[in-house]
């Protein structure tokens, strides 16, 4: 009875723990999902708006895009939170700017590479369960404690990497804002990490060293299990008959013997019997040991629970910090999913502005991102919507998946062919199917060549209604969806899948009425359903809304449909949305442009040679009918074609000719414009290179001037030094007495001939002086040339001859060998 009570208590505790855990998880999930409900709570007072918005999200297939973005999150909670955030479409303008700043920071982190936001090894669901158990003072599970450690270590490593990046370059902290602030404000308790690691093993089990009581209890359990094993082994070996049919089993934690026969030599308690399973008997000798084993196991479980409760109490002390870390990491996972998706599909950060204050908004965005170009500064004054080369995200995703699958098939086929070659030629005969590698490679090539066609949207600021015409399956509906998804992606913090310099207005709502054959749901709306949806859109749209209408006026009599379509578009132009884009087949809607400047025409281009659409938009050109021409090219009898043209009317044919000319002129203009843009880019590059060369030339000229000034300054200093030296020598000679010394006499004799010659040449000779004699002697030495090494010279002061060993012209000195002596003399002391 006591053992049964212990077992019953253990089972009830487990059931209670599981129940409370599941309740806490459900409460936590319901708490997170309230954010999704709050997104539409503002619509609860207006059922029509809620219905119109939900229908818009359905026809734009926004749920598929949300799932695609959420797939880039690394945790289950991150994926749920990503979907919740994207489904919340009531962001304010400031909310949108904040979301874009977060995505930009995550993109910078991904490109930097040092601070990884990959949460692949962290189970946030277990962390959430641990937080709930800690709040209710319930014992943690081992795997929950390890999940908390993984989370804290991830944040700690992320902070260290961020600090290292900032230490390398302080500019990274600003580039990673606001995520750098979000990361650095998290508090990690290192002592809690060490405590959990000391108590819990890598597999989630509690370590024996976590508690002395736990160690003793587990040792006692091992001892009893060893005794029971020895007892059972002895009983089986002592059994003489049917020994091969006996088997030791563990039933509900109690050691028993399972026998295929009916007769046993030992006594025991029959637990169960049957023809199929035999008899399960607990020997009487094993009953006390089994009871003691159950008690020992209960004590060990209680010791484990005490250890886990200790961890729970330690965690509860830091519960607020851990819960903040959990929420912040979920947010980081969401932001990282947006950034990874945007980079994976080649998106670009859009410049978002408020329609009523465009310049100021773009200026704010430029200051926040630091990436506004002069082109966008020009475009912000011209365009309401500027999306060059915009892709439909779902089509691009589908093409990418197909291309990846085809490449994987080629890789697998190549590996299979190599495997077959290694195993021999007979493998081809054994296999039922053969591998056509060339066909798979052609499929890859075809997918690489047939990329999705991007569309260009250039909607001027004055345009309020755009009418797009064109043939069926020409891409009109895809264009509507591309614009709608781009606007919602920009508002939700995602990059827009277009080329650089994309410019999107901030929109409060996007409304769409698309009776869509191309929708994956394949649900066709009736004419009355269309009118109801358009009526709701007309009532709920504001001056900051985008309205998308597909095949407006279709589904009824063409004349009535055209009249209704014209009236609807005129009403939207007068008091409706910021921008309305409509597709139609009614030719009457094309004429609205010529009576109202807020209308603009565009058409989907059609290749009449190959009889297929090109999926490109021609701006400013109304579409024309190609049905009769296509019928003629497809071989319809000429009589039928001519009769159709007569019925169609000469006037309509002339209009078509005018449209053809307009299309041709438009194409020529586009080609010229494209060529002009190329020349403009080349001229800009050339201008930049010329500016660089000019700057280098100016720098080189400045350096040369400084160099010459330095050389002149040095030469002037040297000249001043020589002049001062000569002046000192002249003053010294002038200060000498008039009686000449021996040297003076020899010098006077040396220059007497020159003086006489000078006196003869001059009409008024003057009396010589020592200074004049010095100058004349220097002039004589210069005229006679410098002495050279090896020359014999006469030293007047000594009256001897010597041999020149070294000459120093700069100092006007030389070294002379006279006998055994070496003398350093001036040029004026010698006579050559």
TAVEN-V800984 format. One record per pair of residues at least 24 apart in sequence whose ideal C-beta (glycine too) atoms are under 6 Angstrom apart, sorted by the first residue. I is the first residue (numbers start at 1). J is the second residue. D is the distance in whole Angstrom. If there is no record, write none. Layout:
i->I j->J d->D
i->I j->J d->D
This chain:
i->3 j->291 d->5
i->3 j->294 d->5
i->6 j->298 d->5
i->24 j->132 d->3
i->25 j->129 d->6
i->28 j->128 d->5
i->35 j->84 d->5
i->36 j->84 d->5
i->36 j->87 d->6
i->39 j->88 d->4
i->39 j->90 d->6
i->42 j->90 d->6
i->48 j->536 d->5
i->49 j->540 d->5
i->52 j->511 d->6
i->52 j->536 d->4
i->52 j->537 d->6
i->52 j->540 d->6
i->56 j->511 d->5
i->56 j->512 d->4
i->59 j->512 d->5
i->59 j->514 d->4
i->59 j->516 d->6
i->60 j->481 d->6
i->60 j->484 d->5
i->60 j->485 d->6
i->60 j->512 d->6
i->64 j->394 d->6
i->65 j->393 d->6
i->68 j->397 d->6
i->69 j->337 d->6
i->69 j->341 d->5
i->72 j->337 d->4
i->72 j->340 d->4
i->72 j->341 d->5
i->73 j->333 d->5
i->73 j->337 d->4
i->74 j->118 d->6
i->74 j->119 d->4
i->74 j->120 d->5
i->74 j->333 d->6
i->75 j->119 d->5
i->75 j->124 d->5
i->75 j->333 d->5
i->76 j->125 d->6
i->77 j->124 d->4
i->77 j->330 d->5
i->78 j->330 d->6
i->78 j->333 d->3
i->78 j->334 d->6
i->81 j->330 d->5
i->81 j->334 d->5
i->82 j->334 d->5
i->82 j->337 d->5
i->85 j->334 d->6
i->86 j->492 d->5
i->91 j->491 d->6
i->93 j->354 d->6
i->93 j->506 d->5
i->96 j->352 d->6
i->96 j->491 d->5
i->96 j->506 d->6
i->99 j->493 d->3
i->100 j->493 d->6
i->102 j->335 d->5
i->103 j->338 d->5
i->103 j->339 d->5
i->103 j->493 d->5
i->104 j->349 d->6
i->105 j->176 d->5
i->105 j->179 d->4
i->106 j->335 d->5
i->106 j->336 d->5
i->106 j->339 d->3
i->107 j->339 d->5
i->108 j->175 d->5
i->108 j->176 d->6
i->109 j->176 d->6
i->110 j->339 d->6
i->114 j->161 d->5
i->114 j->165 d->5
i->115 j->161 d->5
i->115 j->162 d->5
i->117 j->332 d->6
i->117 j->336 d->4
i->119 j->333 d->5
i->122 j->150 d->5
i->122 j->151 d->5
i->122 j->154 d->5
i->123 j->147 d->5
i->127 j->151 d->5
i->127 j->326 d->5
i->131 j->323 d->5
i->134 j->312 d->5
i->134 j->315 d->5
i->134 j->316 d->5
i->134 j->319 d->6
i->139 j->305 d->5
i->139 j->308 d->4
i->139 j->309 d->5
i->139 j->312 d->6
i->140 j->308 d->5
i->140 j->311 d->5
i->140 j->312 d->5
i->142 j->200 d->5
i->142 j->204 d->3
i->142 j->205 d->6
i->143 j->204 d->4
i->145 j->196 d->5
i->145 j->200 d->5
i->145 j->311 d->6
i->146 j->200 d->6
i->146 j->204 d->6
i->149 j->193 d->5
i->149 j->196 d->5
i->152 j->188 d->5
i->152 j->193 d->5
i->155 j->186 d->5
i->155 j->188 d->5
i->155 j->325 d->6
i->156 j->188 d->5
i->158 j->183 d->6
i->182 j->328 d->6
i->186 j->325 d->5
i->186 j->328 d->6
i->187 j->321 d->5
i->189 j->318 d->5
i->192 j->314 d->6
i->195 j->314 d->6
i->199 j->307 d->6
i->206 j->304 d->5
i->206 j->307 d->5
i->210 j->307 d->5
i->211 j->303 d->6
i->211 j->307 d->5
i->213 j->303 d->5
i->214 j->303 d->4
i->217 j->299 d->5
i->217 j->300 d->4
i->217 j->303 d->5
i->218 j->300 d->5
i->220 j->296 d->5
i->221 j->296 d->5
i->221 j->297 d->6
i->221 j->300 d->6
i->224 j->289 d->6
i->224 j->292 d->6
i->224 j->293 d->4
i->224 j->296 d->6
i->227 j->289 d->6
i->228 j->255 d->4
i->228 j->289 d->5
i->231 j->286 d->6
i->235 j->266 d->6
i->235 j->283 d->6
i->239 j->265 d->6
i->254 j->290 d->4
i->255 j->286 d->6
i->255 j->290 d->6
i->256 j->280 d->5
i->256 j->282 d->5
i->257 j->281 d->5
i->338 j->493 d->6
i->338 j->494 d->6
i->342 j->494 d->6
i->342 j->495 d->3
i->345 j->396 d->6
i->345 j->497 d->5
i->347 j->495 d->3
i->347 j->496 d->6
i->347 j->497 d->5
i->348 j->495 d->6
i->348 j->500 d->5
i->348 j->502 d->5
i->349 j->495 d->6
i->350 j->490 d->4
i->350 j->496 d->5
i->350 j->502 d->5
i->350 j->504 d->5
i->351 j->376 d->6
i->351 j->503 d->5
i->352 j->490 d->6
i->352 j->504 d->6
i->352 j->506 d->5
i->354 j->506 d->5
i->355 j->505 d->5
i->355 j->544 d->6
i->355 j->578 d->5
i->375 j->501 d->6
i->376 j->501 d->5
i->379 j->503 d->6
i->384 j->459 d->5
i->384 j->461 d->5
i->384 j->505 d->6
i->385 j->457 d->6
i->385 j->459 d->4
i->386 j->503 d->4
i->387 j->457 d->4
i->387 j->486 d->6
i->387 j->498 d->5
i->387 j->502 d->6
i->388 j->456 d->5
i->388 j->498 d->6
i->388 j->499 d->5
i->389 j->454 d->4
i->389 j->498 d->6
i->389 j->499 d->4
i->390 j->454 d->6
i->390 j->455 d->6
i->390 j->482 d->5
i->390 j->486 d->6
i->390 j->498 d->4
i->391 j->452 d->6
i->391 j->454 d->5
i->391 j->497 d->4
i->392 j->478 d->5
i->392 j->482 d->5
i->393 j->485 d->6
i->393 j->497 d->5
i->395 j->452 d->5
i->396 j->452 d->5
i->399 j->452 d->5
i->402 j->447 d->6
i->403 j->447 d->5
i->406 j->443 d->5
i->406 j->444 d->5
i->406 j->447 d->6
i->407 j->444 d->6
i->409 j->440 d->5
i->410 j->440 d->5
i->410 j->441 d->6
i->410 j->444 d->6
i->413 j->437 d->5
i->413 j->440 d->6
i->453 j->615 d->4
i->455 j->479 d->5
i->455 j->617 d->5
i->463 j->600 d->5
i->464 j->573 d->5
i->464 j->598 d->4
i->465 j->569 d->5
i->465 j->573 d->5
i->465 j->580 d->5
i->465 j->599 d->5
i->466 j->581 d->5
i->466 j->600 d->5
i->467 j->582 d->6
i->467 j->589 d->5
i->467 j->601 d->6
i->468 j->583 d->5
i->468 j->602 d->5
i->469 j->603 d->5
i->469 j->623 d->3
i->470 j->603 d->5
i->470 j->604 d->3
i->470 j->623 d->5
i->471 j->606 d->6
i->474 j->604 d->4
i->474 j->613 d->4
i->475 j->604 d->5
i->475 j->615 d->4
i->476 j->583 d->4
i->476 j->604 d->6
i->477 j->518 d->6
i->477 j->550 d->6
i->480 j->548 d->5
i->480 j->550 d->6
i->484 j->510 d->5
i->484 j->512 d->6
i->484 j->548 d->5
i->487 j->546 d->6
i->507 j->544 d->6
i->507 j->546 d->5
i->508 j->542 d->6
i->508 j->544 d->5
i->508 j->545 d->6
i->509 j->545 d->5
i->510 j->546 d->5
i->511 j->537 d->4
i->511 j->541 d->6
i->511 j->547 d->5
i->512 j->548 d->4
i->513 j->549 d->5
i->514 j->550 d->4
i->527 j->555 d->4
i->527 j->556 d->6
i->541 j->576 d->6
i->541 j->577 d->4
i->543 j->578 d->6
i->544 j->578 d->5
i->545 j->577 d->4
i->546 j->579 d->5
i->547 j->577 d->4
i->547 j->580 d->4
i->548 j->581 d->5
i->549 j->582 d->4
i->550 j->583 d->5
i->551 j->583 d->6
i->552 j->582 d->5
i->552 j->584 d->5
i->553 j->586 d->6
i->562 j->586 d->4
i->562 j->588 d->4
i->565 j->589 d->6
i->573 j->598 d->5
i->590 j->622 d->4
i->618 j->666 d->6
i->621 j->662 d->5
i->621 j->663 d->5
i->621 j->666 d->5
i->624 j->656 d->5
i->624 j->659 d->4
i->730 j->771 d->5
i->733 j->770 d->5
i->733 j->771 d->6
i->733 j->774 d->5
i->734 j->771 d->6
i->736 j->770 d->6
i->743 j->797 d->5
i->746 j->796 d->3
i->750 j->831 d->6
i->751 j->776 d->5
i->751 j->777 d->6
i->777 j->828 d->5
i->781 j->827 d->5
i->787 j->832 d->6
i->793 j->830 d->4
i->793 j->832 d->5
i->794 j->831 d->4
i->795 j->830 d->6
